[in-house]
């Protein structure tokens, strides 16, 4: 049961981040060039650069980058609130 709740929570967070990012891109298109548009386009990236493992038979590329902007954080917060409401 705990794994199911954890998997659901991670899914909700990822969906919230994706929807928030799409919303931020959409809002950035709606605003003219200026500080408001820059606010929606500014993102912070953190993660590991791609690493390649070549085994001559198969080649694997590993990496992970997390890109957050203001609307993706809002989407994550909104989705976590909805997650709490869904569990009640």
Buried (B, 14 or more C-beta within 10 A) or exposed (E): EEEEEEEEBEEBBEBBBBBBBEBBEEBBEEBEEEEEBEBBBEBEEEEEEEEEEEEEEEEEEEEEEEEBBBBBBBBBEBBBEEBEEEEE
